[in-house]
């Protein structure tokens, strides 16, 4: 199996796990805004964001699948979305909303958005070995996910 096929399979496995994990009665996993584990995960992701940008800008070792988790707030509430197809030029970051809205109504799946760095709450990419780097905010959700899904995720994470 070639390298691109391995990366594609790893991304598909991750998405399958996340869809399965989110396809319970609720499509989102509610976490209190002041949940200490989630706050720590977001803080860690933000501290490590320069690493994401460094790899994003160089892509010297087969990295792919770059995504940013973005906090979006409107009159209906706050929700976090994965944005893919990330572009960074002229001091602006844009991406495409990659999941359905459950709370907010200001964005929907497939919308192109401008991303403010202050609203980035997580990030991920697949390294050249097909392992997921980042995705800090999934770890606090492990306790709410089926054990089999957690194990599948851990197998593709660079730092489970």
C-alpha positions as CSV (number, residue, x, y, z in Angstrom):
1,X,0.0,0.0,0.0
2,X,1.5,3.4,-1.0
3,X,2.0,6.3,1.4
4,X,-1.0,8.3,0.1
5,X,-3.3,5.3,0.5
6,X,-2.2,4.9,4.1
7,X,-2.9,8.5,4.9
8,X,-6.2,8.4,3.2
9,X,-7.2,5.3,5.1
10,X,-6.1,6.9,8.4
11,X,-8.2,10.0,7.7
12,X,-11.2,7.9,6.7
13,X,-10.8,5.8,9.9
14,X,-10.7,8.9,12.0
15,X,-13.8,10.4,10.4
16,X,-15.6,7.1,10.7
17,X,-14.9,7.0,14.4
18,X,-15.9,10.6,14.9
19,X,-19.1,10.1,13.0
20,X,-19.9,7.0,15.0
21,X,-19.1,8.7,18.2
22,X,-21.3,11.6,17.3
23,X,-24.2,9.7,15.9
24,X,-25.7,8.8,19.2
25,X,-29.0,10.5,20.2
26,X,-27.2,13.9,20.1
27,X,-25.0,14.8,17.2
28,X,-22.7,16.8,19.4
29,X,-21.0,16.0,22.7
30,X,-21.9,18.7,25.2
31,X,-19.1,19.9,27.4
32,X,-19.5,22.6,30.0
33,X,-17.7,25.8,28.9
34,X,-15.8,25.7,32.2
35,X,-14.9,22.0,32.0
36,X,-11.3,21.9,33.4
37,X,-10.1,19.1,31.2
38,X,-11.4,20.7,28.0
39,X,-10.1,24.1,29.0
40,X,-6.6,22.5,29.5
41,X,-6.9,20.8,26.2
42,X,-7.8,24.0,24.4
43,X,-5.0,25.8,26.2
44,X,-2.5,23.2,25.2
45,X,-3.6,23.3,21.6
46,X,-3.3,27.1,21.5
47,X,0.2,26.9,23.0
48,X,1.2,24.4,20.3
49,X,-0.4,26.3,17.5
50,X,2.9,27.6,16.3
51,X,4.0,24.0,15.7
52,X,0.9,23.5,13.5
53,X,1.7,26.6,11.4
54,X,5.4,25.6,11.1
55,X,4.5,22.2,9.7
56,X,1.6,23.7,7.6
57,X,4.0,26.2,6.0
58,X,6.8,23.7,5.2
59,X,5.1,20.3,4.7
60,X,8.5,18.7,4.2
61,X,7.7,15.2,5.3
62,X,4.4,14.2,3.7
63,X,2.1,15.9,6.1
64,X,-1.5,16.3,5.0
65,X,-5.1,16.6,6.2
66,X,-4.6,20.0,8.0
67,X,-7.7,21.1,10.0
68,X,-8.4,23.8,12.6
69,X,-11.2,23.6,15.2
70,X,-12.8,27.0,15.4
71,X,-15.2,28.5,18.0
72,X,-18.2,30.2,16.4
73,X,-20.7,32.2,18.5
74,X,-23.9,33.8,17.3
75,X,-27.2,34.7,18.9
76,X,-28.1,31.1,19.4
77,X,-24.9,30.1,21.3
78,X,-21.4,28.8,20.8
79,X,-20.2,25.8,18.9
80,X,-16.9,24.4,17.8
81,X,-16.4,23.3,14.1
82,X,-13.6,21.6,12.3
83,X,-12.5,23.7,9.3
84,X,-10.6,22.0,6.4
85,X,-9.1,23.2,3.2
86,X,-7.0,25.7,5.2
87,X,-5.4,28.6,3.4
88,X,-3.2,31.2,4.9
89,X,-2.3,34.2,2.8
90,X,-1.9,38.0,3.2
91,X,-2.3,37.7,6.9
92,X,-5.7,35.9,6.6
93,X,-6.7,32.3,7.4
94,X,-9.7,30.7,5.7
95,X,-11.2,27.3,5.8
96,X,-14.3,25.3,5.0
97,X,-16.8,24.2,7.7
98,X,-16.5,20.4,7.9
99,X,-19.4,19.4,10.1
100,X,-23.1,20.2,10.5
101,X,-24.2,22.9,12.9
102,X,-26.3,21.8,15.8
103,X,-26.5,25.1,17.8
104,X,-25.4,28.1,15.7
105,X,-27.2,29.2,12.6
106,X,-24.5,31.6,11.2
107,X,-22.6,28.8,9.4
108,X,-23.3,25.4,7.8
109,X,-21.4,22.5,6.3
110,X,-19.4,23.6,3.3
111,X,-19.3,27.3,4.2
112,X,-16.0,29.1,3.6
113,X,-15.1,31.2,6.6
114,X,-12.4,33.6,7.6
115,X,-10.7,32.2,10.8
116,X,-9.6,34.6,13.5
117,X,-6.6,33.1,15.4
118,X,-8.2,33.9,18.7
119,X,-11.1,31.6,17.8
120,X,-8.9,28.6,17.1
121,X,-9.4,26.0,19.8
122,X,-7.6,23.0,18.3
123,X,-5.8,21.7,15.2
124,X,-4.7,18.5,13.6
125,X,-2.9,17.1,10.7
126,X,-1.6,13.7,9.5
127,X,2.1,13.2,9.7
128,X,4.2,11.5,7.1
129,X,3.7,8.2,8.9
130,X,-0.1,8.4,8.8
131,X,-0.5,9.3,12.4
132,X,-2.7,12.1,13.6
133,X,-0.9,15.0,15.3
134,X,-2.8,17.4,17.5
135,X,-6.6,17.0,18.1
136,X,-6.1,17.7,21.8
137,X,-9.8,18.3,22.5
138,X,-10.8,14.7,21.6
139,X,-9.0,13.3,24.7
140,X,-11.4,14.9,27.2
141,X,-14.2,13.2,25.2
142,X,-12.7,9.7,25.6
143,X,-14.6,9.2,28.8
144,X,-17.9,9.8,26.9
145,X,-17.1,7.7,23.9
146,X,-17.5,3.9,23.4
147,X,-14.3,2.1,24.4
148,X,-13.8,0.6,21.0
149,X,-13.9,4.0,19.4
150,X,-11.4,5.3,21.8
151,X,-9.0,2.4,21.0
152,X,-9.4,3.0,17.3
153,X,-8.6,6.7,17.7
154,X,-5.6,6.0,19.9
155,X,-4.2,3.7,17.2
156,X,-4.0,6.5,14.7
157,X,-2.9,9.3,17.1
158,X,0.8,10.2,17.3
159,X,0.3,11.0,21.0
160,X,-2.6,9.1,22.4
